[in-house]
Amino acid sequence: MAYIREYKSKKNSRLYSARWKLANGKEGEARGFRTRKEAKNHAEEMEAFERKIRKNQAKRIPGPITLREFVESTYLGSLEVADSTKENYATIINAHILPRFGSTPIRSIKPADIKKWRNELRDKKSGRGTQLKEDYVDKIANHLGMILTVAVDNEFLDASPSKKVKRKKMKQPKAKIVPLTYEQTKAIAMSMSERFRLIVWIGYYTGMRPSEALGLTWDRINFKNNRIKIDRQLSRSMDRVFAKSLKTSASYREIHLAVQLKEILIAYQAKFGLAPEGLLIKNRLGGVWRYKDASDRFRRAARLHGVPVGVGLHVLRHTCVSNLIKGGRTAKEIQHWVGHDSIVETMDTYGHLFPDHLAMVGTEIDKIFDDVSAKSDNSFTTVA
């Protein structure tokens, strides 16, 4: 709706600004009017002009385009993200968004529809039979919001209905990471085919992300100096072997090659040889071993040894970090080892695995005051 606003100029004189709604849903403004009437007339004229633009835009869009049509014709092609991210987006879209809104004309989606859908997601079960977590429900809903925002930017919508949905954050306890024991890890590895069990030991001894471990090549391993260079990862896309980049800039790093893993790698390579591109593990046909098959094989083996549903290859990364912490590595050292951007991320993820720092600090403080008391002449000092 057009309206005016009064303000003062640099010379302290009274002036007015005209404001109106643009065709794209944003607000237009013109300043410097000397009277309220002039400002109001200008705002109403501009509002009427923008209203005509919106009507013409609606006419330019052929028919009631559905969300599925918009996603396939415009949205997916506009994404500028890594292949792994694009694949994650496609999973969310195909599993949760299109089944509900795919056949719905994009202009017919209302805030109430989105709220109802969010409640439906909370009751939905994942492919593994577990209920969707609240933060994942948020992630799905946020992605619908992304799609609708792109629709607005490309003039398929005047405004996104997602922005009118006020979400109350549902409190949900954060699941704590439970690392594997060495015995569990070994049992899981031995339950897998000898050709594939190497992925378990790479994860256990390096803490690499699963895609980094699957993308590790022989030439990235310095057997002389016991170093592993991590500078690429396997692509989730079947169209290429390596992803265009790692998760973050901090993901590019070097870590120590454990003696135990060194021996396993040498013996494995001698028996099975290398996969295409120098990759360490190949599939049964001698080609690139992809993430989905690796994840499925690990999960099946892990279920046999007490690992709960929902826990996958990533638990090996957590297990490695747990062992590093037990060995006395600091949070900063852990941050570099796992390739986190910040120490905050490291502590949010692994903080509960560190020793009870409050108890440790408390013991040290008690000792400080004991020492002070022993040297004191029992006089009191007033601290201002």
GUNUVEX-84031 format. One record per residue (C-alpha): residue in three letters; y, z, x; chain. Coordinates in steps of 0.05 Angstrom, whole numbers, plus 5000, padded with zeros to 4 digits. Layout:
REM residues N
 code    Y    Z    X unit
  Ala    Y    Z    X    A
...
REM end
This chain:
REM residues 384
 code    Y    Z    X unit
  Met 5000 5000 5000    A
  Ala 5069 4982 5026    A
  Tyr 5115 5040 5043    A
  Ile 5175 5059 5086    A
  Arg 5189 5113 5137    A
  Glu 5256 5141 5160    A
  Tyr 5271 5153 5233    A
  Lys 5331 5161 5280    A
  Ser 5353 5111 5332    A
  Lys 5372 5128 5404    A
  Lys 5444 5133 5380    A
  Asn 5421 5184 5327    A
  Ser 5435 5137 5269    A
  Arg 5389 5135 5209    A
  Leu 5343 5075 5205    A
  Tyr 5280 5054 5166    A
  Ser 5214 5022 5183    A
  Ala 5173 4979 5136    A
  Arg 5097 4987 5136    A
  Trp 5042 4948 5102    A
  Lys 4967 4934 5105    A
  Leu 4945 4875 5146    A
  Ala 4889 4828 5126    A
  Asn 4844 4859 5178    A
  Gly 4853 4928 5148    A
  Lys 4900 4953 5202    A
  Glu 4973 4972 5191    A
  Gly 5033 4927 5204    A
  Glu 5104 4953 5218    A
  Ala 5175 4927 5227    A
  Arg 5232 4973 5248    A
  Gly 5308 4972 5248    A
  Phe 5326 4967 5174    A
  Arg 5392 4999 5156    A
  Thr 5375 5013 5083    A
  Arg 5313 5038 5046    A
  Lys 5317 4978 4999    A
  Glu 5315 4927 5056    A
  Ala 5255 4961 5087    A
  Lys 5218 4967 5021    A
  Asn 5230 4894 5003    A
  His 5205 4871 5070    A
  Ala 5143 4915 5067    A
  Glu 5125 4889 4997    A
  Glu 5135 4816 5018    A
  Met 5090 4825 5079    A
  Glu 5037 4861 5038    A
  Ala 5035 4803 4988    A
  Phe 5030 4753 5045    A
  Glu 4972 4791 5078    A
  Arg 4938 4796 5010    A
  Lys 4938 4720 5006    A
  Ile 4907 4716 5076    A
  Arg 4851 4762 5054    A
  Lys 4836 4719 4994    A
  Asn 4835 4656 5036    A
  Gln 4789 4690 5086    A
  Ala 4741 4708 5030    A
  Lys 4741 4635 5008    A
  Arg 4726 4611 5078    A
  Ile 4661 4651 5080    A
  Pro 4608 4607 5046    A
  Gly 4575 4649 4992    A
  Pro 4554 4722 4994    A
  Ile 4526 4724 5065    A
  Thr 4472 4777 5072    A
  Leu 4468 4828 5128    A
  Arg 4407 4793 5156    A
  Glu 4443 4726 5158    A
  Phe 4503 4757 5193    A
  Val 4460 4793 5244    A
  Glu 4421 4730 5261    A
  Ser 4479 4681 5260    A
  Thr 4534 4723 5292    A
  Tyr 4519 4794 5313    A
  Leu 4460 4786 5361    A
  Gly 4493 4728 5397    A
  Ser 4556 4768 5409    A
  Leu 4523 4826 5445    A
  Glu 4542 4835 5518    A
  Val 4491 4887 5540    A
  Ala 4431 4892 5586    A
  Asp 4365 4861 5563    A
  Ser 4333 4930 5555    A
  Thr 4391 4953 5511    A
  Lys 4387 4889 5470    A
  Glu 4313 4902 5459    A
  Asn 4327 4973 5436    A
  Tyr 4379 4947 5388    A
  Ala 4330 4896 5360    A
  Thr 4279 4951 5348    A
  Ile 4329 4993 5309    A
  Ile 4353 4934 5269    A
  Asn 4284 4908 5251    A
  Ala 4251 4975 5238    A
  His 4307 5012 5201    A
  Ile 4367 4970 5182    A
  Leu 4342 4903 5157    A
  Pro 4286 4933 5113    A
  Arg 4341 4969 5073    A
  Phe 4402 4924 5078    A
  Gly 4375 4857 5102    A
  Ser 4378 4822 5035    A
  Thr 4442 4857 5013    A
  Pro 4507 4815 5013    A
  Ile 4549 4845 5068    A
  Arg 4609 4854 5022    A
  Ser 4566 4894 4973    A
  Ile 4547 4951 5020    A
  Lys 4583 5014 4997    A
  Pro 4592 5082 5030    A
  Ala 4546 5114 4978    A
  Asp 4491 5065 4998    A
  Ile 4497 5086 5071    A
  Lys 4495 5160 5053    A
  Lys 4433 5150 5011    A
  Trp 4400 5110 5066    A
  Arg 4413 5165 5117    A
  Asn 4377 5214 5072    A
  Glu 4319 5165 5067    A
  Leu 4316 5160 5143    A
  Arg 4310 5236 5149    A
  Asp 4247 5233 5106    A
  Lys 4219 5173 5143    A
  Lys 4161 5179 5193    A
  Ser 4159 5143 5259    A
  Gly 4102 5097 5280    A
  Arg 4069 5158 5312    A
  Gly 4071 5197 5247    A
  Thr 4127 5244 5267    A
  Gln 4192 5255 5228    A
  Leu 4254 5220 5255    A
  Lys 4299 5268 5294    A
  Glu 4369 5278 5270    A
  Asp 4401 5249 5333    A
  Tyr 4359 5186 5324    A
  Val 4381 5181 5251    A
  Asp 4452 5184 5277    A
  Lys 4436 5130 5328    A
  Ile 4409 5084 5274    A
  Ala 4469 5097 5228    A
  Asn 4518 5086 5285    A
  His 4485 5019 5298    A
  Leu 4496 4997 5227    A
  Gly 4568 5017 5238    A
  Met 4571 4973 5300    A
  Ile 4545 4913 5260    A
  Leu 4596 4924 5204    A
  Thr 4653 4931 5255    A
  Val 4635 4864 5286    A
  Ala 4635 4836 5215    A
  Val 4706 4861 5206    A
  Asp 4727 4833 5274    A
  Asn 4700 4765 5255    A
  Glu 4732 4766 5185    A
  Phe 4668 4772 5145    A
  Leu 4694 4839 5118    A
  Asp 4763 4869 5106    A
  Ala 4741 4939 5125    A
  Ser 4677 4973 5146    A
  Pro 4645 5018 5092    A
  Ser 4613 5058 5148    A
  Lys 4680 5086 5169    A
  Lys 4687 5120 5101    A
  Val 4622 5158 5110    A
  Lys 4636 5228 5135    A
  Arg 4574 5256 5168    A
  Lys 4558 5329 5174    A
  Lys 4521 5341 5238    A
  Met 4454 5372 5222    A
  Lys 4435 5428 5269    A
  Gln 4369 5416 5303    A
  Pro 4341 5454 5362    A
  Lys 4337 5411 5425    A
  Ala 4266 5401 5446    A
  Lys 4251 5431 5514    A
  Ile 4215 5390 5565    A
  Val 4145 5414 5581    A
  Pro 4123 5385 5648    A
  Leu 4050 5368 5662    A
  Thr 4007 5408 5710    A
  Tyr 3976 5373 5769    A
  Glu 3908 5381 5735    A
  Gln 3933 5348 5672    A
  Thr 3965 5291 5711    A
  Lys 3902 5278 5750    A
  Ala 3859 5280 5687    A
  Ile 3905 5230 5652    A
  Ala 3903 5184 5712    A
  Met 3827 5187 5716    A
  Ser 3823 5171 5641    A
  Met 3859 5105 5653    A
  Ser 3829 5043 5684    A
  Glu 3831 5044 5760    A
  Arg 3875 4982 5758    A
  Phe 3929 5018 5718    A
  Arg 3928 5091 5739    A
  Leu 3977 5078 5796    A
  Ile 4034 5082 5746    A
  Val 4016 5156 5735    A
  Trp 4021 5173 5809    A
  Ile 4085 5134 5820    A
  Gly 4118 5173 5763    A
  Tyr 4089 5239 5786    A
  Tyr 4112 5233 5859    A
  Thr 4178 5196 5850    A
  Gly 4207 5215 5782    A
  Met 4229 5143 5773    A
  Arg 4245 5119 5703    A
  Pro 4185 5081 5675    A
  Ser 4220 5013 5679    A
  Glu 4241 5029 5751    A
  Ala 4169 5046 5769    A
  Leu 4142 4984 5736    A
  Gly 4194 4942 5772    A
  Leu 4179 4972 5841    A
  Thr 4159 4919 5892    A
  Trp 4124 4926 5959    A
  Asp 4185 4904 5998    A
  Arg 4225 4962 5970    A
  Ile 4179 5012 6004    A
  Asn 4193 5032 6076    A
  Phe 4126 5059 6099    A
  Lys 4152 5073 6170    A
  Asn 4211 5117 6149    A
  Asn 4180 5142 6084    A
  Arg 4234 5115 6038    A
  Ile 4235 5081 5970    A
  Lys 4294 5037 5952    A
  Ile 4309 5035 5878    A
  Asp 4354 4977 5861    A
  Arg 4321 4941 5803    A
  Gln 4276 4952 5744    A
  Leu 4228 4913 5701    A
  Ser 4260 4876 5643    A
  Arg 4239 4893 5572    A
  Ser 4249 4819 5556    A
  Met 4189 4774 5563    A
  Asp 4236 4718 5587    A
  Arg 4248 4749 5656    A
  Val 4215 4795 5705    A
  Phe 4273 4840 5727    A
  Ala 4330 4867 5686    A
  Lys 4400 4844 5705    A
  Ser 4419 4915 5727    A
  Leu 4397 4987 5728    A
  Lys 4417 5037 5675    A
  Thr 4480 5063 5712    A
  Ser 4513 5054 5780    A
  Ala 4483 5121 5801    A
  Ser 4413 5093 5789    A
  Tyr 4418 5053 5853    A
  Arg 4390 5102 5904    A
  Glu 4338 5117 5958    A
  Ile 4287 5172 5953    A
  His 4232 5201 5997    A
  Leu 4162 5171 5996    A
  Ala 4113 5228 5991    A
  Val 4055 5225 6040    A
  Gln 4006 5232 5983    A
  Leu 4035 5173 5946    A
  Lys 4038 5132 6011    A
  Glu 3963 5138 6020    A
  Ile 3950 5120 5947    A
  Leu 3995 5058 5951    A
  Ile 3962 5031 6014    A
  Ala 3892 5041 5986    A
  Tyr 3912 5010 5919    A
  Gln 3944 4948 5951    A
  Ala 3883 4937 5995    A
  Lys 3837 4937 5934    A
  Phe 3879 4901 5881    A
  Gly 3932 4862 5919    A
  Leu 4002 4850 5892    A
  Ala 4026 4824 5825    A
  Pro 4077 4766 5818    A
  Glu 4144 4777 5852    A
  Gly 4112 4830 5897    A
  Leu 4104 4880 5840    A
  Leu 4054 4935 5853    A
  Ile 4014 4932 5788    A
  Lys 3990 4870 5751    A
  Asn 3959 4862 5683    A
  Arg 3887 4841 5671    A
  Leu 3906 4768 5676    A
  Gly 3942 4777 5742    A
  Gly 4011 4772 5711    A
  Val 4069 4821 5702    A
  Trp 4049 4887 5671    A
  Arg 4099 4901 5616    A
  Tyr 4127 4967 5591    A
  Lys 4095 4967 5522    A
  Asp 4024 4960 5548    A
  Ala 4037 5012 5603    A
  Ser 4066 5061 5552    A
  Asp 4009 5051 5502    A
  Arg 3955 5061 5556    A
  Phe 3988 5124 5581    A
  Arg 3996 5154 5512    A
  Arg 3923 5142 5494    A
  Ala 3900 5176 5558    A
  Ala 3950 5233 5551    A
  Arg 3927 5250 5480    A
  Leu 3858 5265 5509    A
  His 3886 5320 5553    A
  Gly 3931 5361 5508    A
  Val 3995 5321 5513    A
  Pro 4028 5322 5443    A
  Val 4044 5261 5401    A
  Gly 4112 5233 5418    A
  Val 4107 5247 5493    A
  Gly 4103 5185 5536    A
  Leu 4111 5159 5607    A
  His 4178 5194 5615    A
  Val 4142 5262 5620    A
  Leu 4121 5242 5690    A
  Arg 4194 5239 5710    A
  His 4205 5309 5682    A
  Thr 4143 5334 5718    A
  Cys 4168 5308 5785    A
  Val 4235 5342 5774    A
  Ser 4200 5407 5755    A
  Asn 4162 5405 5821    A
  Leu 4225 5391 5861    A
  Ile 4260 5451 5828    A
  Lys 4200 5496 5843    A
  Gly 4207 5472 5915    A
  Gly 4278 5497 5918    A
  Arg 4318 5432 5910    A
  Thr 4388 5442 5883    A
  Ala 4417 5412 5820    A
  Lys 4460 5365 5861    A
  Glu 4399 5341 5900    A
  Ile 4361 5331 5834    A
  Gln 4420 5291 5807    A
  His 4416 5241 5864    A
  Trp 4340 5238 5863    A
  Val 4336 5219 5789    A
  Gly 4399 5176 5790    A
  His 4442 5213 5740    A
  Asp 4516 5197 5734    A
  Ser 4537 5270 5731    A
  Ile 4512 5339 5745    A
  Val 4525 5356 5672    A
  Glu 4471 5306 5651    A
  Thr 4423 5336 5701    A
  Met 4434 5408 5677    A
  Asp 4432 5388 5603    A
  Thr 4365 5355 5615    A
  Tyr 4332 5401 5666    A
  Gly 4373 5465 5666    A
  His 4319 5506 5632    A
  Leu 4271 5489 5689    A
  Phe 4314 5523 5741    A
  Pro 4302 5597 5757    A
  Asp 4338 5650 5716    A
  His 4405 5645 5752    A
  Leu 4436 5702 5711    A
  Ala 4382 5749 5736    A
  Met 4390 5725 5807    A
  Val 4466 5731 5805    A
  Gly 4460 5799 5773    A
  Thr 4416 5824 5829    A
  Glu 4465 5798 5881    A
  Ile 4524 5831 5844    A
  Asp 4487 5898 5841    A
  Lys 4477 5893 5916    A
  Ile 4551 5878 5927    A
  Phe 4573 5940 5889    A
  Asp 4519 5983 5923    A
  Asp 4548 5962 5990    A
  Val 4619 5975 5967    A
  Ser 4599 6044 5941    A
  Ala 4564 6062 6006    A
  Lys 4626 6046 6047    A
  Ser 4675 6076 5998    A
  Asp 4712 6142 6006    A
  Asn 4701 6153 5931    A
  Ser 4775 6140 5916    A
  Phe 4795 6094 5859    A
  Thr 4837 6032 5866    A
  Thr 4879 6008 5808    A
  Val 4876 5933 5798    A
  Ala 4939 5903 5767    A
REM end
